[in-house]
Amino acid sequence: MEVKILDLSRQYELIQEKVEKAVCEQMRSGMYIGGKAVADFEKKFAEYIGVKHAISVNSGTDALVIALKALGIKEGDEVITTPFTFFATAETIAMVGAVPVFVDVEEDSYNIDPEKIEEKITEKTKAILPVHIFGQPANMERILDIANKHELVVIEDACQAVGAAIAGKKAGSIGNAGCFSFFPTKNLGAFGDGGMITTNDDTTAIICRAFKEHGMAQNGAKARYILQGVEDDLANTVSTDGLYNPYKYYNYLIAYNSRLDAIQARVLDIKLDFLDDFNGKRAEIAKFYEKELGSCSEVITPQIKDKVTAVWHQYAFRCKKKDEMGNFLASKGVGSAAFYPVPLHLQKAFEYLGYQEGDLPVAEMLTKQTVCLPIFPELKEEELQYIVACIKEFFEK
């Protein structure tokens, strides 16, 4: 039997009729960038997360860059974050000229350890950027307490956690801004790429909308006033042309070109209706793995914190024989993955920061022991049984 780590074609089969109808309709409309489809999806996503504003962009990476810029992070500032995540989290901090400061993680949740944050705060620290890794939210209550005490902004990297919640409050609605990715492998994935910034702050939303589109038109004028104190009549001018905004060639800031296309918006709008069901099935699979593997002395299965609703972007467990297990599963036709094999503080790109092996021991240990199993919602019962049987066979041999 072959079981892939992820099989996106199965999900497509479930929604094929709706998606193809919507995509063809959008293609016939002649509107491919912006327009009603994108605006409708932004509104729907904001309502789902429980925020006032959702600003679509073309990737989770751009969401982080633009959110950092919008919240005033600049060259020389320090931003505290986790070393156990995808490269883009720290990369975007460096891209805006700031310095990523890595704080070790909790052994049980893989998330940034809030009890180790304050010792890394300096006069240059301006923000905390926690990652809700593998779909389990970080300890936002404690992080917000620290941020408020030291007057820091909090940007949630919720790229792996769409639908996750703490005490009923969705990830991406808790900090000053939240950032999401719609990369195809995510729980809510596009048929290309895309991202979203969420916030309850009107000012942050205006600046994000300006930064995503060349600092142009009305949002550019408003953002320039907010950032530089320079007024312009265009800020209060409304275009009456629904298709073409004649003010688009008035530019007020050096910014970015980061827009979600209308076809991806239509796809994501449809998939959002299925998200809670898909996430629920992931939770059922995680429960099955826990039942079958939780008593195994050779592995440490993931544990979810109190009041947390996880969405299981990955099912990550610890095994001291990580490489041997991965090779054995591959020989049996079972896909697995090692997220993440190199902690960010030891990546070659961050050598200039001066971190050494041993500086963040928990993150380093997790990179050497973490194995991720298939957990996509469309897995069949016989496939799950086969995966577990293979793992048990590995430890019995």
Sequence and secondary structure as in RCSB ss.txt:
>XXXX:A:sequence
MEVKILDLSRQYELIQEKVEKAVCEQMRSGMYIGGKAVADFEKKFAEYIGVKHAISVNSGTDALVIALKALGIKE
GDEVITTPFTFFATAETIAMVGAVPVFVDVEEDSYNIDPEKIEEKITEKTKAILPVHIFGQPANMERILDIANKH
ELVVIEDACQAVGAAIAGKKAGSIGNAGCFSFFPTKNLGAFGDGGMITTNDDTTAIICRAFKEHGMAQNGAKARY
ILQGVEDDLANTVSTDGLYNPYKYYNYLIAYNSRLDAIQARVLDIKLDFLDDFNGKRAEIAKFYEKELGSCSEVI
TPQIKDKVTAVWHQYAFRCKKKDEMGNFLASKGVGSAAFYPVPLHLQKAFEYLGYQEGDLPVAEMLTKQTVCLPI
FPELKEEELQYIVACIKEFFEK
>XXXX:A:secstr
  B S  HHHHHHHHHHHHHHHHHHHHHHT  BSSHHHHHHHHHHHHHHT SEEEEES HHHHHHHHHHHTT  T
T EEEE SSS THHHHHHHHTT EEEE  B TTT SB GGGTGGG  TTEEEEE B GGG    HHHHHHHHHHH
T EEEEE TT TT EETTEETTSSSSEEEEE  TTSSS  SS  EEEEES HHHHHHHHHHHBTTBHHHHHHHHH
HHH    GGGG     SS  GGGG B S   B   BHHHHHHHHHHHHHHHHHHHHHHHHHHHHHHHHTT TTEE
     TTEE   S EEEEETTHHHHHHHHHHTTB  B S SS GGGSGGGGGG   TTSSHHHHHHHHHEEEE  
 TT  HHHHHHHHHHHHHHHH 
